[in-house]
Amino acid sequence: MALPANISTGTVTGTFLNVAGGAKSGTVTFRPSFDHALDAGANVVFVPEKVTASLDTYGSFSVVLAATNDPDLLPLNFTYTVEINIYGSSIPSFTMSLLAGTTVDLTDVMPL
Amino acid sequence: MSATLTGTIVRSDGTPARGKVRITPGFTHSLNVTTNVVVVAETIVIQLNALGSFAVILQGTNDPAYDPTNFTYGITFDLIGMDIDPFSFSLPNGSTLDLADIAPVPSRSGDLTGRVYVQSTQPTSPNVDDIWIKI
């Protein structure tokens, strides 16, 4: 089922390789920071279920998520916790915002 | 930008070593914001061929396109009947380095029971535990 029409979205992309240039397999999960969120305009309650994106054969993914700054979705300005589940990786989880209408690559928001 | 690491490991009697070489980058992950690539710290495992040789292309350790820059690789050896201590090395962009260029030669008073020869010719009068890294 698609997001309600009144909810703005953003896109997160990413590509994972190893030092030999090999494409990695695995998943990236996004967990919203709210217990629940309300879209009164569409009469929808959002639950904080994780969204999981799988890497393709190039080690890449792209996922469309509800924007974290949409005034139609309360609480406003929540964040996503990003978990990297890739063999050979020990990248710690981190949080990110996703502004409406933007495309954010993980290299722009992932801490070193 | 990448670089190449090569190596040939043979016993002192000239027979090729058998086993694997493992190379691990010294970062948790690195980021290239230009190409939007995350490089994970996966250990690269390389099987020696029938001649005891290997060649692998790796990310250069001083590539300014990646953050962090100037990391090092750690290398360990999983060889049948042979022990070579692990060590760290840099691999500058565009270079081709051979193990014989970067492997430290241990002191004879160390824990190794044999000696490590880094040279093109077969050692004379080697002991059974000696290792010859052929240039």
gemmi code that builds the backbone of each chain (N, CA, C; Angstrom):
import gemmi

chains = {
    "A": [
        ("MET", (0.850, -1.189, 0.000), (0.000, 0.000, 0.000), (0.881, 1.232, 0.000)),
        ("ALA", (0.516, 2.210, -0.764), (1.307, 3.428, -0.864), (1.015, 4.347, 0.310)),
        ("LEU", (1.891, 5.303, 0.494), (1.678, 6.316, 1.519), (0.467, 7.165, 1.147)),
        ("PRO", (-0.236, 7.741, 2.147), (-1.340, 8.644, 1.831), (-0.874, 9.780, 0.919)),
        ("ALA", (-1.771, 10.233, 0.077), (-1.400, 11.220, -0.942), (-0.940, 12.548, -0.343)),
        ("ASN", (-1.369, 12.841, 0.878), (-0.996, 14.132, 1.454), (0.370, 14.094, 2.158)),
        ("ILE", (1.003, 12.928, 2.196), (2.294, 12.798, 2.876), (3.434, 13.026, 1.888)),
        ("SER", (4.306, 13.948, 2.235), (5.492, 14.200, 1.423), (6.534, 13.121, 1.687)),
        ("THR", (7.345, 12.889, 0.697), (8.353, 11.828, 0.812), (9.740, 12.356, 0.482)),
        ("GLY", (10.727, 11.544, 0.808), (12.110, 11.754, 0.398), (12.676, 10.418, -0.031)),
        ("THR", (13.837, 10.455, -0.668), (14.463, 9.231, -1.163), (15.847, 9.075, -0.539)),
        ("VAL", (16.161, 7.863, -0.100), (17.497, 7.556, 0.420), (18.147, 6.561, -0.529)),
        ("THR", (19.398, 6.838, -0.891), (20.149, 5.941, -1.767), (21.469, 5.567, -1.102)),
        ("GLY", (22.095, 4.528, -1.627), (23.394, 4.132, -1.102), (24.005, 3.031, -1.938)),
        ("THR", (25.323, 2.959, -1.918), (26.057, 1.894, -2.599), (27.182, 1.430, -1.679)),
        ("PHE", (27.300, 0.106, -1.544), (28.303, -0.480, -0.658), (29.230, -1.402, -1.455)),
        ("LEU", (30.533, -1.129, -1.340), (31.554, -1.952, -1.983), (32.575, -2.373, -0.934)),
        ("ASN", (33.446, -3.335, -1.308), (34.607, -3.602, -0.468), (35.834, -2.949, -1.105)),
        ("VAL", (36.986, -3.088, -0.469), (38.174, -2.370, -0.947), (38.693, -2.914, -2.270)),
        ("ALA", (38.209, -4.077, -2.683), (38.573, -4.621, -3.985), (37.545, -4.264, -5.054)),
        ("GLY", (36.566, -3.443, -4.701), (35.555, -3.016, -5.660), (34.382, -3.949, -5.794)),
        ("GLY", (34.347, -4.979, -4.976), (33.250, -5.941, -5.050), (31.966, -5.393, -4.451)),
        ("ALA", (30.857, -5.634, -5.139), (29.560, -5.179, -4.639), (29.152, -6.028, -3.437)),
        ("LYS", (28.663, -5.359, -2.416), (28.243, -6.055, -1.214), (26.764, -6.426, -1.291)),
        ("SER", (26.406, -7.466, -0.555), (24.995, -7.820, -0.400), (24.593, -7.573, 1.051)),
        ("GLY", (23.321, -7.434, 1.253), (22.826, -7.192, 2.595), (21.636, -6.264, 2.573)),
        ("THR", (21.341, -5.692, 3.740), (20.173, -4.824, 3.855), (20.514, -3.569, 4.656)),
        ("VAL", (19.703, -2.557, 4.432), (19.749, -1.329, 5.222), (18.331, -1.104, 5.744)),
        ("THR", (18.216, -0.911, 7.055), (16.887, -0.729, 7.634), (16.743, 0.685, 8.193)),
        ("PHE", (15.508, 1.167, 8.124), (15.183, 2.515, 8.586), (14.039, 2.392, 9.584)),
        ("ARG", (14.292, 2.863, 10.815), (13.272, 2.774, 11.861), (12.928, 4.179, 12.332)),
        ("PRO", (11.668, 4.599, 12.174), (11.294, 5.947, 12.612), (11.336, 6.054, 14.132)),
        ("SER", (11.619, 7.264, 14.618), (11.852, 7.454, 16.053), (10.571, 7.620, 16.861)),
        ("PHE", (9.413, 7.625, 16.206), (8.172, 7.828, 16.958), (7.563, 6.494, 17.400)),
        ("ASP", (6.760, 6.550, 18.479), (5.971, 5.381, 18.876), (4.830, 5.155, 17.894)),
        ("HIS", (4.242, 6.269, 17.495), (3.272, 6.254, 16.410), (3.170, 7.689, 15.899)),
        ("ALA", (2.679, 7.842, 14.693), (2.510, 9.172, 14.117), (1.103, 9.262, 13.525)),
        ("LEU", (0.606, 10.496, 13.496), (-0.780, 10.693, 13.062), (-0.845, 11.582, 11.832)),
        ("ASP", (-1.590, 11.109, 10.847), (-1.910, 11.899, 9.662), (-3.414, 12.170, 9.720)),
        ("ALA", (-3.755, 13.292, 10.381), (-5.173, 13.594, 10.593), (-5.890, 13.873, 9.282)),
        ("GLY", (-5.156, 14.399, 8.305), (-5.768, 14.723, 7.024), (-6.261, 13.491, 6.292)),
        ("ALA", (-5.536, 12.401, 6.404), (-5.918, 11.161, 5.710), (-6.477, 10.115, 6.664)),
        ("ASN", (-6.577, 10.480, 7.952), (-7.081, 9.546, 8.966), (-6.271, 8.252, 8.995)),
        ("VAL", (-4.960, 8.429, 9.092), (-4.058, 7.277, 9.102), (-3.140, 7.386, 10.325)),
        ("VAL", (-2.970, 6.247, 10.998), (-1.990, 6.139, 12.076), (-0.788, 5.365, 11.544)),
        ("PHE", (0.378, 5.943, 11.702), (1.615, 5.276, 11.289), (2.222, 4.566, 12.491)),
        ("VAL", (2.657, 3.326, 12.298), (3.372, 2.605, 13.348), (4.863, 2.600, 12.985)),
        ("PRO", (5.728, 2.452, 14.015), (7.173, 2.594, 13.763), (7.819, 1.312, 13.244)),
        ("GLU", (7.196, 0.664, 12.315), (7.780, -0.554, 11.756), (8.996, -0.209, 10.897)),
        ("LYS", (10.008, -1.069, 10.994), (11.212, -0.853, 10.197), (10.910, -1.074, 8.717)),
        ("VAL", (11.547, -0.254, 7.890), (11.520, -0.459, 6.443), (12.896, -0.982, 6.045)),
        ("THR", (12.922, -2.084, 5.338), (14.187, -2.725, 4.974), (14.405, -2.624, 3.466)),
        ("ALA", (15.583, -2.126, 3.094), (15.969, -2.043, 1.682), (17.102, -3.034, 1.431)),
        ("SER", (16.963, -3.852, 0.425), (17.995, -4.832, 0.078), (18.919, -4.282, -0.993)),
        ("LEU", (20.205, -4.594, -0.862), (21.164, -4.167, -1.873), (20.991, -5.020, -3.130)),
        ("ASP", (21.157, -4.378, -4.287), (21.046, -5.111, -5.549), (22.419, -5.674, -5.944)),
        ("THR", (22.523, -6.183, -7.155), (23.768, -6.816, -7.587), (24.920, -5.833, -7.708)),
        ("TYR", (24.622, -4.554, -7.686), (25.677, -3.527, -7.727), (26.000, -3.010, -6.322)),
        ("GLY", (25.399, -3.605, -5.308), (25.603, -3.143, -3.938), (24.817, -1.889, -3.616)),
        ("SER", (23.798, -1.592, -4.425), (23.066, -0.329, -4.288), (21.630, -0.558, -3.825)),
        ("PHE", (21.044, 0.507, -3.290), (19.631, 0.482, -2.958), (19.070, 1.887, -3.119)),
        ("SER", (17.750, 1.962, -3.203), (17.036, 3.227, -3.212), (15.682, 2.968, -2.571)),
        ("VAL", (15.311, 3.841, -1.634), (14.036, 3.630, -0.940), (13.359, 4.982, -0.724)),
        ("VAL", (12.048, 5.000, -0.922), (11.240, 6.200, -0.697), (10.569, 6.064, 0.666)),
        ("LEU", (10.730, 7.096, 1.499), (10.187, 7.073, 2.859), (9.399, 8.345, 3.120)),
        ("ALA", (8.563, 8.284, 4.141), (7.857, 9.499, 4.571), (8.879, 10.534, 5.036)),
        ("ALA", (8.685, 11.757, 4.610), (9.593, 12.829, 5.018), (9.457, 13.089, 6.512)),
        ("THR", (10.558, 13.504, 7.118), (10.561, 13.705, 8.579), (10.074, 15.099, 8.971)),
        ("ASN", (9.840, 15.959, 7.977), (9.445, 17.347, 8.300), (8.114, 17.729, 7.657)),
        ("ASP", (7.266, 16.734, 7.432), (5.976, 17.021, 6.815), (4.967, 17.441, 7.899)),
        ("PRO", (4.428, 18.659, 7.841), (3.483, 19.102, 8.880), (2.180, 18.296, 8.886)),
        ("ASP", (1.947, 17.494, 7.847), (0.766, 16.640, 7.837), (0.959, 15.379, 8.669)),
        ("LEU", (2.212, 15.139, 9.091), (2.511, 13.923, 9.849), (3.118, 14.324, 11.187)),
        ("LEU", (2.389, 14.059, 12.257), (2.821, 14.457, 13.605), (3.208, 13.217, 14.403)),
        ("PRO", (4.335, 13.239, 15.135), (5.126, 14.421, 15.473), (6.003, 14.902, 14.321)),
        ("LEU", (6.162, 16.192, 14.294), (6.993, 16.819, 13.268), (8.467, 16.638, 13.634)),
        ("ASN", (9.278, 16.547, 12.604), (10.743, 16.487, 12.786), (11.199, 15.262, 13.577)),
        ("PHE", (10.622, 14.108, 13.241), (11.174, 12.869, 13.794), (12.439, 12.521, 13.017)),
        ("THR", (13.078, 11.445, 13.395), (14.283, 11.006, 12.674), (14.150, 9.514, 12.345)),
        ("TYR", (15.047, 9.049, 11.497), (15.164, 7.616, 11.219), (16.471, 7.101, 11.817)),
        ("THR", (16.412, 5.940, 12.435), (17.624, 5.230, 12.826), (17.974, 4.261, 11.704)),
        ("VAL", (19.201, 4.361, 11.224), (19.653, 3.560, 10.085), (20.564, 2.448, 10.596)),
        ("GLU", (20.252, 1.225, 10.242), (21.066, 0.067, 10.629), (21.585, -0.609, 9.365)),
        ("ILE", (22.891, -0.834, 9.353), (23.539, -1.458, 8.197), (23.771, -2.928, 8.523)),
        ("ASN", (23.208, -3.801, 7.725), (23.343, -5.243, 7.944), (24.016, -5.860, 6.726)),
        ("ILE", (25.324, -5.752, 6.712), (26.108, -6.203, 5.570), (27.254, -7.050, 6.067)),
        ("TYR", (27.445, -8.222, 5.457), (28.533, -9.107, 5.855), (29.870, -8.381, 5.703)),
        ("GLY", (30.693, -8.494, 6.732), (31.997, -7.844, 6.688), (31.971, -6.407, 7.139)),
        ("SER", (30.799, -5.927, 7.518), (30.661, -4.533, 7.918), (30.400, -4.433, 9.405)),
        ("SER", (30.989, -3.433, 10.027), (30.708, -3.161, 11.441), (30.345, -1.689, 11.608)),
        ("ILE", (29.624, -1.169, 10.631), (29.234, 0.236, 10.670), (28.163, 0.411, 11.741)),
        ("PRO", (28.378, 1.283, 12.717), (27.365, 1.473, 13.755), (26.119, 2.159, 13.218)),
        ("SER", (25.010, 1.933, 13.906), (23.772, 2.595, 13.488), (23.880, 4.098, 13.744)),
        ("PHE", (23.070, 4.858, 13.032), (23.080, 6.311, 13.174), (21.689, 6.827, 12.845)),
        ("THR", (21.466, 8.101, 13.132), (20.162, 8.693, 12.861), (20.283, 9.735, 11.757)),
        ("MET", (19.182, 9.935, 11.066), (19.168, 10.916, 9.979), (17.767, 11.515, 9.840)),
        ("SER", (17.741, 12.711, 9.299), (16.489, 13.339, 8.888), (16.343, 13.169, 7.384)),
        ("LEU", (15.125, 13.270, 6.893), (14.865, 13.151, 5.461), (13.833, 14.212, 5.087)),
        ("LEU", (14.324, 15.313, 4.554), (13.443, 16.436, 4.255), (12.592, 16.151, 3.019)),
        ("ALA", (11.408, 16.722, 3.007), (10.455, 16.484, 1.916), (11.054, 16.889, 0.575)),
        ("GLY", (10.913, 16.017, -0.396), (11.341, 16.313, -1.752), (12.825, 16.151, -2.013)),
        ("THR", (13.582, 15.665, -1.031), (15.026, 15.540, -1.215), (15.404, 14.096, -1.517)),
        ("THR", (16.579, 13.952, -2.141), (17.220, 12.650, -2.282), (18.540, 12.715, -1.528)),
        ("VAL", (18.693, 11.853, -0.556), (19.864, 11.869, 0.314), (20.631, 10.573, 0.112)),
        ("ASP", (21.929, 10.700, -0.168), (22.763, 9.505, -0.230), (23.382, 9.265, 1.141)),
        ("LEU", (23.564, 7.985, 1.471), (24.109, 7.672, 2.798), (25.477, 8.295, 3.027)),
        ("THR", (26.266, 8.474, 1.956), (27.590, 9.075, 2.148), (27.490, 10.510, 2.644)),
        ("ASP", (26.315, 11.132, 2.469), (26.144, 12.514, 2.920), (25.762, 12.604, 4.395)),
        ("VAL", (25.293, 11.510, 4.960), (24.767, 11.579, 6.336), (25.422, 10.572, 7.284)),
        ("MET", (26.194, 9.647, 6.749), (26.784, 8.614, 7.598), (28.023, 9.160, 8.299)),
        ("PRO", (28.072, 9.076, 9.636), (29.278, 9.539, 10.328), (30.433, 8.566, 10.131)),
        ("LEU", (31.646, 9.092, 10.182), (32.831, 8.243, 10.109), (33.203, 7.732, 11.491)),
    ],
    "B": [
        ("MET", (40.853, 5.792, -6.553), (41.935, 5.238, -7.357), (42.462, 3.967, -6.684)),
        ("SER", (42.955, 3.073, -7.479), (43.341, 1.775, -6.941), (44.843, 1.555, -7.049)),
        ("ALA", (45.271, 0.480, -6.474), (46.674, 0.067, -6.521), (46.703, -1.450, -6.481)),
        ("THR", (47.851, -2.006, -6.788), (47.961, -3.461, -6.905), (48.986, -4.000, -5.912)),
        ("LEU", (48.620, -5.072, -5.262), (49.557, -5.776, -4.390), (49.793, -7.166, -4.971)),
        ("THR", (51.056, -7.518, -5.091), (51.411, -8.838, -5.601), (52.294, -9.545, -4.570)),
        ("GLY", (52.469, -10.815, -4.778), (53.367, -11.549, -3.895), (53.569, -12.969, -4.369)),
        ("THR", (54.716, -13.490, -4.048), (55.010, -14.905, -4.281), (55.687, -15.437, -3.038)),
        ("ILE", (55.142, -16.498, -2.500), (55.678, -17.063, -1.267), (56.071, -18.505, -1.547)),
        ("VAL", (57.322, -18.790, -1.325), (57.814, -20.152, -1.543), (58.608, -20.595, -0.317)),
        ("ARG", (58.730, -21.885, -0.199), (59.562, -22.424, 0.870), (61.029, -22.308, 0.470)),
        ("SER", (61.874, -22.548, 1.430), (63.302, -22.410, 1.146), (63.803, -23.435, 0.143)),
        ("ASP", (63.057, -24.499, -0.054), (63.470, -25.462, -1.073), (62.875, -25.128, -2.437)),
        ("GLY", (62.183, -23.979, -2.530), (61.641, -23.530, -3.803), (60.228, -23.967, -4.087)),
        ("THR", (59.664, -24.830, -3.258), (58.285, -25.264, -3.505), (57.322, -24.148, -3.102)),
        ("PRO", (56.266, -23.965, -3.893), (55.324, -22.875, -3.603), (54.593, -23.094, -2.287)),
        ("ALA", (54.356, -21.999, -1.598), (53.519, -22.058, -0.400), (52.083, -22.324, -0.822)),
        ("ARG", (51.331, -22.895, 0.081), (49.904, -23.113, -0.148), (49.115, -22.453, 0.967)),
        ("GLY", (48.015, -21.866, 0.610), (47.176, -21.234, 1.621), (46.593, -19.921, 1.143)),
        ("LYS", (46.305, -19.064, 2.099), (45.579, -17.825, 1.805), (46.269, -16.632, 2.450)),
        ("VAL", (46.019, -15.484, 1.846), (46.445, -14.204, 2.393), (45.181, -13.409, 2.683)),
        ("ARG", (45.139, -12.780, 3.849), (43.952, -11.996, 4.236), (44.360, -10.547, 4.439)),
        ("ILE", (43.619, -9.651, 3.797), (43.940, -8.223, 3.849), (42.719, -7.468, 4.356)),
        ("THR", (42.926, -6.688, 5.425), (41.827, -5.960, 6.058), (42.164, -4.476, 6.137)),
        ("PRO", (41.276, -3.610, 5.652), (41.540, -2.173, 5.767), (41.424, -1.711, 7.212)),
        ("GLY", (42.199, -0.694, 7.543), (42.232, -0.197, 8.917), (41.198, 0.873, 9.202)),
        ("PHE", (40.012, 0.708, 8.656), (38.911, 1.620, 8.980), (37.639, 0.807, 9.202)),
        ("THR", (36.672, 1.431, 9.850), (35.360, 0.795, 9.970), (34.624, 0.855, 8.645)),
        ("HIS", (34.692, 2.018, 8.024), (34.166, 2.208, 6.683), (34.759, 3.498, 6.144)),
        ("SER", (34.755, 3.657, 4.831), (35.207, 4.915, 4.239), (34.140, 5.402, 3.264)),
        ("LEU", (34.155, 6.714, 3.046), (33.099, 7.349, 2.257), (33.694, 8.108, 1.082)),
        ("ASN", (33.077, 7.940, -0.084), (33.397, 8.751, -1.260), (32.137, 9.530, -1.614)),
        ("VAL", (32.118, 10.815, -1.258), (30.900, 11.604, -1.448), (30.729, 12.010, -2.912)),
        ("THR", (31.773, 11.847, -3.732), (31.655, 12.174, -5.152), (30.936, 11.066, -5.913)),
        ("THR", (31.329, 9.845, -5.643), (30.697, 8.709, -6.324), (29.591, 8.075, -5.484)),
        ("ASN", (29.380, 8.607, -4.277), (28.338, 8.079, -3.384), (28.535, 6.593, -3.088)),
        ("VAL", (29.748, 6.272, -2.680), (30.074, 4.879, -2.368), (30.526, 4.781, -0.913)),
        ("VAL", (29.978, 3.776, -0.233), (30.448, 3.404, 1.096), (31.313, 2.153, 0.934)),
        ("VAL", (32.546, 2.221, 1.415), (33.421, 1.054, 1.362), (33.467, 0.440, 2.755)),
        ("VAL", (33.101, -0.823, 2.843), (33.067, -1.492, 4.141), (34.400, -2.190, 4.387)),
        ("ALA", (34.654, -2.484, 5.655), (35.956, -3.022, 6.061), (35.990, -4.540, 5.962)),
        ("GLU", (35.478, -5.059, 4.893), (35.500, -6.509, 4.711), (36.925, -6.999, 4.481)),
        ("THR", (37.262, -8.116, 5.090), (38.561, -8.734, 4.848), (38.557, -9.412, 3.481)),
        ("ILE", (39.569, -9.087, 2.675), (39.708, -9.697, 1.360), (40.593, -10.936, 1.508)),
        ("VAL", (40.065, -12.073, 1.092), (40.792, -13.334, 1.220), (41.271, -13.757, -0.168)),
        ("ILE", (42.579, -13.972, -0.285), (43.165, -14.315, -1.583), (43.846, -15.664, -1.485)),
        ("GLN", (43.456, -16.539, -2.388), (44.056, -17.879, -2.429), (45.340, -17.819, -3.270)),
        ("LEU", (46.420, -18.352, -2.732), (47.648, -18.435, -3.526), (47.441, -19.419, -4.679)),
        ("ASN", (48.049, -19.104, -5.830), (47.924, -20.018, -6.962), (48.979, -21.122, -6.867)),
        ("ALA", (49.075, -21.918, -7.906), (49.963, -23.085, -7.876), (51.426, -22.688, -7.755)),
        ("LEU", (51.735, -21.445, -8.074), (53.117, -20.963, -7.961), (53.365, -20.259, -6.630)),
        ("GLY", (52.359, -20.254, -5.787), (52.487, -19.538, -4.509), (52.322, -18.040, -4.672)),
        ("SER", (51.699, -17.623, -5.769), (51.601, -16.192, -6.093), (50.174, -15.689, -5.939)),
        ("PHE", (50.054, -14.377, -5.846), (48.753, -13.736, -5.881), (48.930, -12.319, -6.394)),
        ("ALA", (47.841, -11.744, -6.859), (47.780, -10.327, -7.231), (46.364, -9.860, -6.940)),
        ("VAL", (46.263, -8.690, -6.333), (44.943, -8.170, -5.998), (44.950, -6.653, -6.164)),
        ("ILE", (43.872, -6.147, -6.717), (43.701, -4.699, -6.868), (42.858, -4.201, -5.706)),
        ("LEU", (43.383, -3.198, -5.026), (42.728, -2.674, -3.834), (42.609, -1.159, -3.913)),
        ("GLN", (41.745, -0.636, -3.075), (41.641, 0.813, -2.941), (42.984, 1.364, -2.436)),
        ("GLY", (43.465, 2.443, -3.069), (44.690, 3.074, -2.593), (44.491, 3.652, -1.204)),
        ("THR", (45.554, 3.635, -0.420), (45.411, 4.075, 0.981), (45.550, 5.584, 1.142)),
        ("ASN", (45.836, 6.285, 0.048), (45.992, 7.745, 0.161), (45.117, 8.475, -0.854)),
        ("ASP", (43.991, 7.877, -1.197), (43.100, 8.473, -2.190), (42.327, 9.636, -1.561)),
        ("PRO", (42.548, 10.864, -2.039), (41.860, 12.005, -1.418), (40.357, 12.004, -1.649)),
        ("ALA", (39.888, 11.161, -2.570), (38.441, 11.103, -2.815), (37.717, 10.374, -1.688)),
        ("TYR", (38.476, 9.651, -0.882), (37.855, 8.879, 0.198), (38.198, 9.490, 1.550)),
        ("ASP", (37.274, 9.360, 2.454), (37.476, 9.794, 3.824), (37.217, 8.595, 4.731)),
        ("PRO", (38.146, 8.134, 5.560), (39.422, 8.768, 5.840), (40.463, 8.475, 4.761)),
        ("THR", (41.410, 9.384, 4.633), (42.565, 9.129, 3.782), (43.712, 8.657, 4.671)),
        ("ASN", (44.715, 8.088, 4.012), (45.934, 7.645, 4.701), (45.663, 6.593, 5.772)),
        ("PHE", (44.823, 5.630, 5.410), (44.667, 4.476, 6.289), (45.739, 3.443, 5.920)),
        ("THR", (45.759, 2.340, 6.616), (46.676, 1.252, 6.286), (45.892, -0.051, 6.171)),
        ("TYR", (46.501, -1.003, 5.536), (45.960, -2.363, 5.488), (46.721, -3.229, 6.478)),
        ("GLY", (46.020, -4.178, 7.057), (46.668, -5.232, 7.826), (46.645, -6.511, 7.011)),
        ("ILE", (47.737, -7.248, 7.049), (47.807, -8.488, 6.277), (48.176, -9.635, 7.206)),
        ("THR", (47.461, -10.725, 7.057), (47.772, -11.941, 7.808), (47.907, -13.095, 6.823)),
        ("PHE", (48.550, -14.144, 7.285), (48.854, -15.267, 6.399), (48.292, -16.550, 7.003)),
        ("ASP", (47.620, -17.295, 6.189), (47.066, -18.582, 6.593), (47.672, -19.626, 5.666)),
        ("LEU", (48.897, -20.016, 5.989), (49.682, -20.872, 5.107), (49.897, -22.240, 5.756)),
        ("ILE", (49.915, -23.232, 4.931), (50.067, -24.587, 5.436), (51.528, -24.822, 5.809)),
        ("GLY", (51.758, -25.082, 7.087), (53.096, -25.415, 7.549), (54.062, -24.254, 7.597)),
        ("MET", (53.566, -23.024, 7.506), (54.452, -21.861, 7.519), (53.836, -20.786, 8.401)),
        ("ASP", (54.683, -20.018, 9.052), (54.223, -18.898, 9.867), (54.903, -17.619, 9.395)),
        ("ILE", (54.108, -16.646, 9.047), (54.621, -15.307, 8.771), (53.825, -14.349, 9.647)),
        ("ASP", (54.512, -13.527, 10.384), (53.823, -12.590, 11.277), (53.000, -11.586, 10.477)),
        ("PRO", (51.841, -11.194, 10.999), (51.065, -10.141, 10.334), (51.778, -8.798, 10.422)),
        ("PHE", (51.436, -7.914, 9.507), (52.005, -6.560, 9.544), (51.056, -5.625, 8.830)),
        ("SER", (51.335, -4.343, 8.933), (50.525, -3.307, 8.280), (51.328, -2.662, 7.169)),
        ("PHE", (50.604, -2.154, 6.176), (51.306, -1.501, 5.069), (50.400, -0.466, 4.421)),
        ("SER", (51.036, 0.487, 3.745), (50.331, 1.463, 2.922), (50.426, 1.029, 1.471)),
        ("LEU", (49.444, 1.437, 0.675), (49.414, 1.076, -0.746), (49.010, 2.333, -1.530)),
        ("PRO", (49.994, 3.146, -1.900), (49.672, 4.435, -2.540), (48.928, 4.258, -3.864)),
        ("ASN", (48.119, 5.227, -4.180), (47.338, 5.209, -5.428), (48.225, 4.964, -6.638)),
        ("GLY", (47.792, 4.089, -7.520), (48.482, 3.865, -8.780), (49.734, 3.014, -8.684)),
        ("SER", (50.081, 2.590, -7.504), (51.315, 1.831, -7.346), (51.054, 0.334, -7.497)),
        ("THR", (52.134, -0.384, -7.793), (52.122, -1.837, -7.697), (53.239, -2.220, -6.740)),
        ("LEU", (52.851, -2.770, -5.624), (53.830, -3.167, -4.616), (53.832, -4.680, -4.500)),
        ("ASP", (55.019, -5.186, -4.192), (55.139, -6.610, -3.957), (55.402, -6.836, -2.475)),
        ("LEU", (54.948, -7.980, -2.011), (55.185, -8.313, -0.603), (56.650, -8.172, -0.231)),
        ("ALA", (57.516, -8.501, -1.178), (58.943, -8.429, -0.885), (59.400, -6.998, -0.625)),
        ("ASP", (58.584, -6.011, -1.088), (58.931, -4.608, -0.854), (58.486, -4.128, 0.519)),
        ("ILE", (57.521, -4.785, 1.090), (56.876, -4.223, 2.285), (56.931, -5.139, 3.496)),
        ("ALA", (57.262, -6.405, 3.296), (57.268, -7.333, 4.436), (58.466, -7.045, 5.329)),
        ("PRO", (58.235, -6.849, 6.624), (59.371, -6.663, 7.522), (60.132, -7.972, 7.679)),
        ("VAL", (61.417, -7.872, 7.819), (62.234, -9.063, 8.048), (62.445, -9.189, 9.545)),
        ("PRO", (61.921, -10.262, 10.141), (62.034, -10.387, 11.596), (63.455, -10.670, 12.031)),
        ("SER", (63.698, -10.303, 13.275), (64.994, -10.606, 13.870), (65.140, -12.103, 14.058)),
        ("ARG", (66.327, -12.581, 13.877), (66.556, -14.015, 14.088), (66.358, -14.396, 15.544)),
        ("SER", (66.378, -13.383, 16.438), (66.187, -13.689, 17.851), (64.714, -13.673, 18.243)),
        ("GLY", (63.833, -13.485, 17.270), (62.408, -13.437, 17.561), (61.838, -14.815, 17.800)),
        ("ASP", (60.518, -14.884, 17.780), (59.845, -16.141, 18.070), (59.878, -17.115, 16.901)),
        ("LEU", (60.136, -16.592, 15.707), (60.161, -17.493, 14.561), (61.297, -18.490, 14.703)),
        ("THR", (61.018, -19.702, 14.314), (62.061, -20.712, 14.376), (62.910, -20.696, 13.115)),
        ("GLY", (62.412, -20.087, 12.055), (63.168, -20.014, 10.817), (63.481, -18.585, 10.435)),
        ("ARG", (64.125, -18.423, 9.299), (64.466, -17.097, 8.799), (63.592, -16.784, 7.586)),
        ("VAL", (63.390, -15.483, 7.339), (62.642, -15.044, 6.166), (63.624, -14.425, 5.190)),
        ("TYR", (63.748, -15.000, 4.021), (64.607, -14.453, 2.971), (63.744, -13.673, 1.991)),
        ("VAL", (64.145, -12.444, 1.680), (63.464, -11.633, 0.672), (64.480, -11.358, -0.421)),
        ("GLN", (64.488, -12.171, -1.433), (65.520, -12.063, -2.473), (65.066, -12.850, -3.702)),
        ("SER", (65.785, -12.647, -4.796), (65.399, -13.272, -6.062), (65.945, -14.690, -6.202)),
        ("THR", (67.026, -14.972, -5.529), (67.651, -16.287, -5.683), (67.358, -17.167, -4.479)),
        ("GLN", (67.356, -18.447, -4.732), (67.061, -19.377, -3.655), (68.157, -19.304, -2.597)),
        ("PRO", (67.787, -19.226, -1.330), (68.796, -19.157, -0.267), (69.696, -20.393, -0.283)),
        ("THR", (70.917, -20.160, 0.086), (71.841, -21.291, 0.196), (71.801, -21.822, 1.622)),
        ("SER", (71.877, -23.085, 1.744), (71.881, -23.768, 3.044), (70.731, -23.358, 3.941)),
        ("PRO", (69.485, -23.386, 3.417), (68.364, -22.988, 4.273), (68.035, -24.066, 5.300)),
        ("ASN", (67.403, -23.622, 6.347), (66.854, -24.572, 7.321), (65.431, -24.930, 6.911)),
        ("VAL", (64.918, -25.982, 7.478), (63.610, -26.484, 7.068), (62.496, -25.494, 7.387)),
        ("ASP", (62.665, -24.659, 8.428), (61.618, -23.722, 8.819), (61.767, -22.349, 8.154)),
        ("ASP", (62.776, -22.168, 7.336), (62.989, -20.869, 6.702), (61.927, -20.618, 5.643)),
        ("ILE", (61.669, -19.321, 5.398), (60.706, -18.892, 4.383), (61.416, -17.994, 3.389)),
        ("TRP", (61.128, -18.220, 2.126), (61.731, -17.426, 1.056), (60.635, -16.669, 0.335)),
        ("ILE", (60.663, -15.333, 0.424), (59.755, -14.497, -0.364), (60.513, -14.081, -1.603)),
        ("LYS", (60.121, -14.650, -2.739), (60.862, -14.468, -3.983), (60.522, -13.127, -4.612)),
        ("ILE", (61.537, -12.308, -4.913), (61.332, -11.008, -5.561), (61.145, -11.217, -7.052)),
    ],
}
model = gemmi.Model(1)
for chain_id, residues in chains.items():
    chain = gemmi.Chain(chain_id)
    for i, (resn, *xyz) in enumerate(residues, 1):
        res = gemmi.Residue()
        res.name, res.seqid = resn, gemmi.SeqId(i, " ")
        for name, pos in zip(("N", "CA", "C"), xyz):
            atom = gemmi.Atom()
            atom.name, atom.element = name, gemmi.Element(name[0])
            atom.pos, atom.b_iso = gemmi.Position(*pos), 0.0
            res.add_atom(atom)
        chain.add_residue(res)
    model.add_chain(chain)
structure = gemmi.Structure()
structure.add_model(model)
structure.setup_entities()
